[in-house]
Amino acid sequence: MIPAVVYAIPAFVLLVAVEALSYRFLPDDDERGYETRDTVTSMSMGAGSQVIALPWKAVTIVAFAALYSVAPWQLSATSVWTWVLLFFAEDLAYYVFHRSHHRVRVLWASHVVHHSSVRFNLSTALRQSWTPMTTLPFWLPLALLGIPPWMILLQQSVSLIYQFFLHTERVDRLWRPIEYVFNTPSHHRVHHGSNNAYLDRNYGGILIVWDRIFGTFQAEGERVEYGLTKNIDTYNPLRVAFHEYAATWRDVRGTTRWRDRAGYVFGPPGWTPDVSRS
């Protein structure tokens, strides 16, 4: 099964070009716009992620099918309630996946790729990880709920396509009820901010209500500074893809205590040993 998002790639590339042209002819001093090397890196990361995702998708399908076959019931794809359940369950799974990938360093090492640009535009949406293996466990419960695997894969693609449009500075705040319920460009700009007030906020996929429920919501206020708290200053796709794994390995090798090694791997990004307890 080819993910629906693959069919959307030509539209993604076209919209990136349209947005880039909009900055050329309608510049805005408050928006960072595009930079050629940054955009090429983002597109390269996106292309590489799709190549790697193809064989991994086969593993995902097998895992979903295996759990679906042992689920206590199989829900019907012809029932509207199955689709309603899928929408909310998949979006909650995305929230848990996303929050975990910001709070556990070994998972962050995969996800950090998406946050490595100091710009925020539609090409940033294509800057994706080359290590998708950390994502699978978060969606397995949906198969155990009895949701057909093809439906899960389809909804994942719908969510990713929706999120593509969140990566822009060209759209200001939307109508207040929409901003309250749905993830929007304004909310997602906050998520990509390295400002202290914006760190680890707004993890939602399609909905922003999970952030409101679980206390991780932050409205856009001060100007967003995009990128990482310590930017990597490189356009090399290999370094972008694996720099945090390398940094984690250096930290693990630099200590002899297993407690500290575990902290460097499973603690939050930026974790350091508490020397006062040594």
C-alpha positions in Angstrom: 0.0 0.0 0.0 1.4 3.4 -1.1 0.8 6.0 1.6 -1.6 8.8 0.4 1.1 11.4 1.4 3.3 10.1 -1.5 0.6 11.2 -4.0 0.6 14.6 -2.4 4.4 15.2 -3.0 4.0 17.0 -6.4 1.5 19.4 -4.8 3.9 20.0 -1.8 6.7 20.9 -4.2 4.4 23.2 -6.2 3.2 25.0 -3.0 6.7 25.4 -1.7 7.6 27.2 -5.0 4.4 29.3 -4.8 5.2 30.4 -1.2 8.8 31.1 -2.1 7.7 33.3 -5.0 5.3 35.1 -2.6 8.2 36.2 -0.5 10.0 37.5 -3.6 7.1 39.6 -4.8 5.4 40.3 -1.4 8.3 40.5 1.1 7.6 40.9 4.8 10.3 42.2 7.1 8.9 40.3 10.0 9.1 37.0 8.2 12.3 35.0 7.5 11.1 33.5 4.2 13.4 31.2 2.2 17.1 30.6 1.9 18.3 28.4 -1.0 20.7 26.2 1.0 18.2 25.7 3.8 15.4 24.8 1.3 17.6 22.3 -0.5 18.5 20.7 2.7 14.8 20.4 3.7 13.9 18.9 0.4 16.8 16.5 0.6 15.7 15.3 4.0 12.2 14.8 2.7 13.3 12.8 -0.3 15.6 10.7 1.9 12.8 10.0 4.4 10.5 8.7 1.7 13.1 6.3 0.3 13.7 4.9 3.8 10.0 4.9 4.6 9.1 2.5 1.8 10.7 -0.7 3.2 9.8 0.4 6.7 6.2 0.7 5.7 6.1 -3.0 5.0 7.2 -3.7 8.6 4.5 -1.3 9.8 1.8 -3.1 7.8 2.8 -6.5 9.1 2.8 -5.3 12.7 -0.6 -3.6 12.4 -2.0 -6.7 10.6 -0.7 -9.0 13.3 -2.3 -7.1 16.2 -5.5 -6.5 14.2 -5.8 -10.3 13.7 -5.7 -10.9 17.5 -7.9 -7.9 18.5 -11.0 -8.9 20.5 -13.1 -7.4 17.7 -12.7 -6.0 14.2 -14.5 -2.7 13.6 -16.3 -2.2 10.3 -14.8 0.3 7.8 -18.4 1.0 6.7 -19.4 2.4 10.0 -19.1 6.1 10.5 -18.4 5.5 14.2 -15.2 3.6 13.3 -14.0 6.6 11.3 -14.9 9.0 14.2 -13.0 6.7 16.7 -10.0 6.5 14.2 -9.9 10.3 13.9 -9.6 11.0 17.6 -7.5 7.9 18.5 -5.0 8.6 15.7 -4.7 12.2 16.7 -4.2 11.3 20.4 -1.6 8.7 19.3 0.2 11.5 17.4 0.2 13.7 20.5 1.7 11.0 22.6 4.3 10.2 20.0 5.2 13.8 19.5 5.4 14.7 23.2 7.6 11.6 23.8 9.9 12.5 21.0 10.6 15.8 22.7 11.0 14.5 26.2 13.2 11.4 25.6 16.6 12.1 24.2 17.0 8.9 22.1 13.6 9.7 20.5 14.5 13.3 20.2 17.6 12.3 18.2 15.2 11.2 15.5 12.7 14.0 15.7 15.3 16.9 16.1 15.8 16.8 12.3 12.4 18.5 11.8 13.4 21.3 14.2 16.9 21.9 12.8 16.0 24.8 10.4 16.2 28.4 11.6 13.5 29.2 9.1 9.8 28.3 9.1 8.1 27.8 5.7 6.4 25.0 3.8 9.7 23.5 2.9 10.4 23.0 6.6 7.4 20.5 6.7 9.4 18.3 4.3 12.5 18.2 6.6 11.8 14.7 8.0 13.7 12.1 9.9 15.7 9.3 8.3 15.1 7.0 11.3 11.3 6.4 11.3 11.7 3.2 13.4 10.9 5.1 16.7 7.3 5.9 15.6 5.7 2.5 15.2 4.8 1.6 18.9 2.6 4.7 19.3 0.1 3.6 16.7 0.0 -0.1 17.6 -2.9 0.3 20.1 -5.1 1.4 17.3 -4.8 -2.0 15.6 -5.6 -3.7 18.9 -8.8 -1.6 19.1 -9.8 -3.5 15.9 -9.3 -0.6 13.4 -8.3 -2.0 10.0 -4.6 -1.4 9.3 -5.3 0.4 5.9 -7.5 2.9 7.8 -4.8 3.7 10.3 -2.3 4.3 7.5 -4.7 6.4 5.6 -5.5 8.6 8.6 -1.7 9.0 9.3 -1.3 10.3 5.8 -4.3 12.7 6.3 -2.7 14.0 9.4 0.7 14.6 7.7 -0.9 16.3 4.8 -2.9 18.6 7.2 0.3 19.4 9.1 2.1 20.4 5.9 0.0 23.5 5.7 0.8 24.5 9.3 4.4 25.4 8.4 4.0 28.9 7.2 4.4 32.5 8.4 2.1 33.7 5.7 -1.0 32.8 7.6 -1.9 34.9 10.7 -4.3 33.8 13.4 -7.5 32.3 12.2 -11.1 32.6 13.5 -11.0 32.1 17.3 -13.2 28.9 17.4 -10.8 27.3 14.9 -7.8 28.4 16.9 -9.4 26.9 20.0 -10.0 23.4 18.6 -7.6 22.9 15.7 -3.8 23.1 15.3 -3.0 26.2 13.2 0.0 27.9 11.7 0.1 30.2 14.7 0.1 27.3 17.2 2.7 25.4 15.2 5.0 28.4 14.9 5.1 28.3 18.7 6.0 24.6 18.6 9.0 25.4 16.4 10.2 28.2 18.6 13.4 28.0 20.6 12.2 30.8 23.0 12.0 29.6 26.6 8.3 30.3 26.7 7.7 28.1 23.6 9.9 25.1 24.4 8.0 21.8 24.5 4.6 23.3 23.6 1.8 22.6 21.2 2.4 18.9 20.2 -1.0 18.4 18.5 -1.4 17.0 15.0 -4.8 18.1 13.7 -6.3 19.0 17.0 -4.9 21.4 19.6 -7.4 20.2 22.3 -4.9 17.6 23.6 -2.5 20.3 24.5 -5.2 22.3 26.3 -6.3 19.1 28.2 -2.7 18.0 29.2 -1.3 21.5 29.9 1.1 21.8 27.0 -0.6 24.6 25.2 1.0 28.0 24.6 -0.5 30.8 22.5 1.7 32.8 20.1 2.9 36.0 21.7 6.5 37.2 21.5 8.3 36.9 18.2 9.2 33.3 17.5 12.9 32.4 17.2 13.0 29.2 15.1 15.5 26.4 15.3 17.2 24.7 18.2 18.4 26.1 21.5 21.9 25.2 20.1 21.7 25.3 16.4 23.9 23.0 14.4 24.8 25.5 11.6 25.1 22.9 8.8 23.3 22.1 5.5 24.9 18.7 5.3 21.9 16.2 5.2 24.0 13.4 6.9 24.9 15.7 9.8 21.3 17.0 10.0 20.0 13.4 10.1 22.4 12.0 12.7 24.0 14.8 14.7 22.0 14.1 17.9 22.7 10.4 17.8 26.4 11.3 17.6 26.1 13.8 20.5 24.3 11.2 22.6 27.0 8.6 21.9 29.7 11.1 22.9 27.9 11.8 26.2 27.4 8.1 26.9 31.1 7.3 26.2 32.2 10.3 28.4 30.8 8.8 31.7 31.5 5.5 33.4 28.4 5.3 35.5 25.5 3.3 34.1 23.0 5.6 35.8 24.4 8.6 33.9 24.5 6.6 30.7 20.8 5.8 31.1 20.1 9.5 31.8 21.9 10.6 28.7 19.9 8.2 26.6 16.4 8.2 28.2 16.4 11.5 30.0 15.1 14.7 28.4 17.3 16.6 25.9 19.8 18.6 27.8 19.9 16.2 30.7 23.1 16.3 32.8 24.1 14.3 35.9 23.3 15.9 39.3 26.8 16.4 40.6 25.5 17.3 44.0 24.4 13.6 44.4 27.6 12.1 43.2 
